[in-house]
Amino acid sequence: MLTTRFILMVKGFRYIAALMSAFEIGIYVIGFKIVLDHLNEPINLIVYCLSYGLGILLGTKIEERLALGFVTVQAVTSDEYGHLAGELRAKGYGVTVWQGEGKEGARWIISIVIHRKEQQLLYQAILAIDPQAFVVSYEPNLFHGGFLIKKSMWNRRPQVELKRE
Protein backbone atom coordinates (compact mmCIF):
# COMPACT_ATOMS: atom_id res chain seq x y z
CA MET A 1 0.00 0.00 0.00
CA LEU A 2 2.89 2.35 0.76
CA THR A 3 4.24 2.26 -2.80
CA THR A 4 0.85 2.54 -4.47
CA ARG A 5 -0.22 5.32 -2.10
CA PHE A 6 2.95 7.29 -2.72
CA ILE A 7 2.62 7.02 -6.49
CA LEU A 8 -1.05 8.01 -6.36
CA MET A 9 -0.12 11.02 -4.26
CA VAL A 10 2.61 12.09 -6.69
CA LYS A 11 0.24 11.68 -9.65
CA GLY A 12 -2.34 13.95 -8.01
CA PHE A 13 -4.82 11.40 -6.61
CA ARG A 14 -4.63 12.98 -3.14
CA TYR A 15 -7.96 11.85 -1.71
CA ILE A 16 -7.48 8.21 -2.67
CA ALA A 17 -3.94 8.37 -1.27
CA ALA A 18 -5.22 9.84 2.00
CA LEU A 19 -7.84 7.10 2.33
CA MET A 20 -5.20 4.45 1.66
CA SER A 21 -3.02 6.03 4.38
CA ALA A 22 -5.73 5.43 6.97
CA PHE A 23 -5.93 1.73 6.13
CA GLU A 24 -2.16 1.45 5.82
CA ILE A 25 -1.42 2.85 9.27
CA GLY A 26 -4.05 0.55 10.81
CA ILE A 27 -2.36 -2.48 9.28
CA TYR A 28 1.07 -1.28 10.46
CA VAL A 29 -0.11 -0.68 14.04
CA ILE A 30 -1.84 -4.06 14.31
CA GLY A 31 1.14 -5.90 12.82
CA PHE A 32 3.63 -4.05 14.98
CA LYS A 33 1.57 -4.72 18.13
CA ILE A 34 1.61 -8.44 17.36
CA VAL A 35 5.39 -8.31 16.96
CA LEU A 36 5.89 -6.34 20.20
CA ASP A 37 3.55 -8.64 22.14
CA HIS A 38 5.64 -11.63 21.07
CA LEU A 39 9.16 -10.22 21.13
CA ASN A 40 10.46 -13.43 22.66
CA GLU A 41 9.72 -15.15 19.30
CA PRO A 42 12.09 -13.58 16.73
CA ILE A 43 10.27 -15.29 13.86
CA ASN A 44 7.46 -12.72 14.26
CA LEU A 45 9.87 -9.85 13.68
CA ILE A 46 11.41 -11.64 10.69
CA VAL A 47 7.97 -12.28 9.15
CA TYR A 48 6.97 -8.65 9.78
CA CYS A 49 10.14 -7.35 8.05
CA LEU A 50 9.80 -9.76 5.11
CA SER A 51 6.12 -8.87 4.74
CA TYR A 52 7.04 -5.19 4.55
CA GLY A 53 9.57 -5.86 1.77
CA LEU A 54 7.15 -8.09 -0.14
CA GLY A 55 4.50 -5.39 0.20
CA ILE A 56 6.81 -2.89 -1.49
CA LEU A 57 7.43 -5.33 -4.36
CA LEU A 58 3.72 -6.05 -4.74
CA GLY A 59 2.95 -2.32 -4.69
CA THR A 60 5.37 -1.62 -7.52
CA LYS A 61 3.85 -4.45 -9.58
CA ILE A 62 0.34 -3.09 -8.98
CA GLU A 63 1.44 0.40 -9.98
CA GLU A 64 3.05 -0.93 -13.16
CA ARG A 65 -0.23 -2.63 -14.06
CA LEU A 66 -2.27 0.50 -13.32
CA ALA A 67 0.15 2.64 -15.39
CA LEU A 68 -1.52 5.87 -14.34
CA GLY A 69 -0.77 9.12 -16.08
CA PHE A 70 1.00 10.10 -19.26
CA VAL A 71 4.50 9.95 -20.69
CA THR A 72 6.25 12.00 -23.30
CA VAL A 73 8.14 9.75 -25.67
CA GLN A 74 10.87 11.37 -27.69
CA ALA A 75 12.53 9.59 -30.60
CA VAL A 76 15.60 10.82 -32.45
CA THR A 77 16.07 9.32 -35.88
CA SER A 78 18.38 9.90 -38.83
CA ASP A 79 17.39 11.72 -42.00
CA GLU A 80 16.94 8.34 -43.66
CA TYR A 81 13.90 7.70 -41.42
CA GLY A 82 12.32 11.14 -41.80
CA HIS A 83 9.08 9.36 -42.71
CA LEU A 84 8.76 8.03 -39.13
CA ALA A 85 6.56 10.94 -38.02
CA GLY A 86 4.16 10.40 -40.92
CA GLU A 87 3.88 6.68 -40.22
CA LEU A 88 3.17 7.31 -36.53
CA ARG A 89 0.52 9.88 -37.44
CA ALA A 90 -1.07 7.33 -39.75
CA LYS A 91 -1.33 5.02 -36.72
CA GLY A 92 -3.22 7.76 -34.85
CA TYR A 93 -0.50 9.25 -32.67
CA GLY A 94 -0.28 12.99 -32.11
CA VAL A 95 3.26 13.71 -33.28
CA THR A 96 5.33 16.87 -33.10
CA VAL A 97 8.51 16.82 -35.17
CA TRP A 98 11.42 19.16 -35.71
CA GLN A 99 14.81 18.90 -37.30
CA GLY A 100 18.02 18.86 -35.29
CA GLU A 101 21.71 18.37 -35.80
CA GLY A 102 23.63 15.44 -34.33
CA LYS A 103 27.25 14.36 -34.40
CA GLU A 104 26.69 12.50 -37.65
CA GLY A 105 24.43 14.99 -39.40
CA ALA A 106 20.74 15.89 -39.64
CA ARG A 107 18.32 14.24 -37.22
CA TRP A 108 14.56 14.28 -36.73
CA ILE A 109 13.30 14.74 -33.19
CA ILE A 110 9.82 13.35 -32.69
CA SER A 111 7.77 14.01 -29.56
CA ILE A 112 4.55 12.20 -28.58
CA VAL A 113 2.47 12.45 -25.37
CA ILE A 114 0.55 9.24 -24.67
CA HIS A 115 -1.07 7.27 -21.86
CA ARG A 116 1.53 5.29 -19.93
CA LYS A 117 -0.29 2.05 -20.69
CA GLU A 118 0.51 2.51 -24.39
CA GLN A 119 4.22 3.25 -23.96
CA GLN A 120 5.51 -0.20 -24.94
CA LEU A 121 3.30 -0.32 -28.06
CA LEU A 122 4.71 3.02 -29.19
CA TYR A 123 8.28 1.85 -28.52
CA GLN A 124 7.63 -1.22 -30.65
CA ALA A 125 6.12 0.87 -33.46
CA ILE A 126 9.11 3.24 -33.50
CA LEU A 127 11.72 0.48 -33.39
CA ALA A 128 9.91 -1.51 -36.08
CA ILE A 129 10.41 1.44 -38.44
CA ASP A 130 13.88 2.51 -37.25
CA PRO A 131 15.70 -0.08 -35.11
CA GLN A 132 18.55 2.41 -34.49
CA ALA A 133 16.31 5.21 -33.18
CA PHE A 134 17.23 6.79 -29.84
CA VAL A 135 14.05 6.63 -27.76
CA VAL A 136 13.58 8.20 -24.33
CA SER A 137 10.51 8.84 -22.22
CA TYR A 138 9.71 11.04 -19.27
CA GLU A 139 6.62 11.98 -17.30
CA PRO A 140 5.19 15.46 -17.87
CA ASN A 141 3.87 17.22 -14.78
CA LEU A 142 1.46 19.50 -16.60
CA PHE A 143 0.39 19.93 -20.19
CA HIS A 144 -2.12 22.02 -22.10
CA GLY A 145 -3.57 21.67 -25.58
CA GLY A 146 -2.86 19.06 -28.23
CA PHE A 147 -4.61 15.75 -28.42
CA LEU A 148 -4.10 12.28 -27.06
CA ILE A 149 -4.87 8.91 -28.52
CA LYS A 150 -7.19 6.31 -27.08
CA LYS A 151 -6.53 2.73 -28.12
CA SER A 152 -9.09 0.03 -27.85
CA MET A 153 -7.72 -2.88 -25.87
CA TRP A 154 -9.47 -5.18 -28.32
CA ASN A 155 -8.15 -4.05 -31.69
CA ARG A 156 -5.21 -1.79 -30.74
CA ARG A 157 -6.22 0.76 -33.36
CA PRO A 158 -5.59 4.32 -32.17
CA GLN A 159 -8.44 6.79 -32.29
CA VAL A 160 -8.49 10.47 -31.41
CA GLU A 161 -9.62 11.07 -27.86
CA LEU A 162 -10.63 14.46 -26.52
CA LYS A 163 -8.84 17.76 -26.85
CA ARG A 164 -7.53 18.97 -23.49
CA GLU A 165 -7.72 22.65 -22.70
C-alpha positions as CSV (number, residue, x, y, z in Angstrom):
1,M,0.0,0.0,0.0
2,L,2.9,2.3,0.8
3,T,4.2,2.3,-2.8
4,T,0.9,2.5,-4.5
5,R,-0.2,5.3,-2.1
6,F,3.0,7.3,-2.7
7,I,2.6,7.0,-6.5
8,L,-1.0,8.0,-6.4
9,M,-0.1,11.0,-4.3
10,V,2.6,12.1,-6.7
11,K,0.2,11.7,-9.7
12,G,-2.3,14.0,-8.0
13,F,-4.8,11.4,-6.6
14,R,-4.6,13.0,-3.1
15,Y,-8.0,11.9,-1.7
16,I,-7.5,8.2,-2.7
17,A,-3.9,8.4,-1.3
18,A,-5.2,9.8,2.0
19,L,-7.8,7.1,2.3
20,M,-5.2,4.5,1.7
21,S,-3.0,6.0,4.4
22,A,-5.7,5.4,7.0
23,F,-5.9,1.7,6.1
24,E,-2.2,1.4,5.8
25,I,-1.4,2.8,9.3
26,G,-4.1,0.5,10.8
27,I,-2.4,-2.5,9.3
28,Y,1.1,-1.3,10.5
29,V,-0.1,-0.7,14.0
30,I,-1.8,-4.1,14.3
31,G,1.1,-5.9,12.8
32,F,3.6,-4.1,15.0
33,K,1.6,-4.7,18.1
34,I,1.6,-8.4,17.4
35,V,5.4,-8.3,17.0
36,L,5.9,-6.3,20.2
37,D,3.6,-8.6,22.1
38,H,5.6,-11.6,21.1
39,L,9.2,-10.2,21.1
40,N,10.5,-13.4,22.7
41,E,9.7,-15.1,19.3
42,P,12.1,-13.6,16.7
43,I,10.3,-15.3,13.9
44,N,7.5,-12.7,14.3
45,L,9.9,-9.8,13.7
46,I,11.4,-11.6,10.7
47,V,8.0,-12.3,9.2
48,Y,7.0,-8.6,9.8
49,C,10.1,-7.4,8.1
50,L,9.8,-9.8,5.1
51,S,6.1,-8.9,4.7
52,Y,7.0,-5.2,4.6
53,G,9.6,-5.9,1.8
54,L,7.2,-8.1,-0.1
55,G,4.5,-5.4,0.2
56,I,6.8,-2.9,-1.5
57,L,7.4,-5.3,-4.4
58,L,3.7,-6.1,-4.7
59,G,2.9,-2.3,-4.7
60,T,5.4,-1.6,-7.5
61,K,3.8,-4.5,-9.6
62,I,0.3,-3.1,-9.0
63,E,1.4,0.4,-10.0
64,E,3.1,-0.9,-13.2
65,R,-0.2,-2.6,-14.1
66,L,-2.3,0.5,-13.3
67,A,0.1,2.6,-15.4
68,L,-1.5,5.9,-14.3
69,G,-0.8,9.1,-16.1
70,F,1.0,10.1,-19.3
71,V,4.5,9.9,-20.7
72,T,6.2,12.0,-23.3
73,V,8.1,9.7,-25.7
74,Q,10.9,11.4,-27.7
75,A,12.5,9.6,-30.6
76,V,15.6,10.8,-32.5
77,T,16.1,9.3,-35.9
78,S,18.4,9.9,-38.8
79,D,17.4,11.7,-42.0
80,E,16.9,8.3,-43.7
81,Y,13.9,7.7,-41.4
82,G,12.3,11.1,-41.8
83,H,9.1,9.4,-42.7
84,L,8.8,8.0,-39.1
85,A,6.6,10.9,-38.0
86,G,4.2,10.4,-40.9
87,E,3.9,6.7,-40.2
88,L,3.2,7.3,-36.5
89,R,0.5,9.9,-37.4
90,A,-1.1,7.3,-39.8
91,K,-1.3,5.0,-36.7
92,G,-3.2,7.8,-34.9
93,Y,-0.5,9.2,-32.7
94,G,-0.3,13.0,-32.1
95,V,3.3,13.7,-33.3
96,T,5.3,16.9,-33.1
97,V,8.5,16.8,-35.2
98,W,11.4,19.2,-35.7
99,Q,14.8,18.9,-37.3
100,G,18.0,18.9,-35.3
101,E,21.7,18.4,-35.8
102,G,23.6,15.4,-34.3
103,K,27.3,14.4,-34.4
104,E,26.7,12.5,-37.7
105,G,24.4,15.0,-39.4
106,A,20.7,15.9,-39.6
107,R,18.3,14.2,-37.2
108,W,14.6,14.3,-36.7
109,I,13.3,14.7,-33.2
110,I,9.8,13.3,-32.7
111,S,7.8,14.0,-29.6
112,I,4.6,12.2,-28.6
113,V,2.5,12.4,-25.4
114,I,0.6,9.2,-24.7
115,H,-1.1,7.3,-21.9
116,R,1.5,5.3,-19.9
117,K,-0.3,2.0,-20.7
118,E,0.5,2.5,-24.4
119,Q,4.2,3.2,-24.0
120,Q,5.5,-0.2,-24.9
121,L,3.3,-0.3,-28.1
122,L,4.7,3.0,-29.2
123,Y,8.3,1.9,-28.5
124,Q,7.6,-1.2,-30.6
125,A,6.1,0.9,-33.5
126,I,9.1,3.2,-33.5
127,L,11.7,0.5,-33.4
128,A,9.9,-1.5,-36.1
129,I,10.4,1.4,-38.4
130,D,13.9,2.5,-37.3
131,P,15.7,-0.1,-35.1
132,Q,18.5,2.4,-34.5
133,A,16.3,5.2,-33.2
134,F,17.2,6.8,-29.8
135,V,14.0,6.6,-27.8
136,V,13.6,8.2,-24.3
137,S,10.5,8.8,-22.2
138,Y,9.7,11.0,-19.3
139,E,6.6,12.0,-17.3
140,P,5.2,15.5,-17.9
141,N,3.9,17.2,-14.8
142,L,1.5,19.5,-16.6
143,F,0.4,19.9,-20.2
144,H,-2.1,22.0,-22.1
145,G,-3.6,21.7,-25.6
146,G,-2.9,19.1,-28.2
147,F,-4.6,15.7,-28.4
148,L,-4.1,12.3,-27.1
149,I,-4.9,8.9,-28.5
150,K,-7.2,6.3,-27.1
151,K,-6.5,2.7,-28.1
152,S,-9.1,0.0,-27.9
153,M,-7.7,-2.9,-25.9
154,W,-9.5,-5.2,-28.3
155,N,-8.2,-4.0,-31.7
156,R,-5.2,-1.8,-30.7
157,R,-6.2,0.8,-33.4
158,P,-5.6,4.3,-32.2
159,Q,-8.4,6.8,-32.3
160,V,-8.5,10.5,-31.4
161,E,-9.6,11.1,-27.9
162,L,-10.6,14.5,-26.5
163,K,-8.8,17.8,-26.9
164,R,-7.5,19.0,-23.5
165,E,-7.7,22.6,-22.7
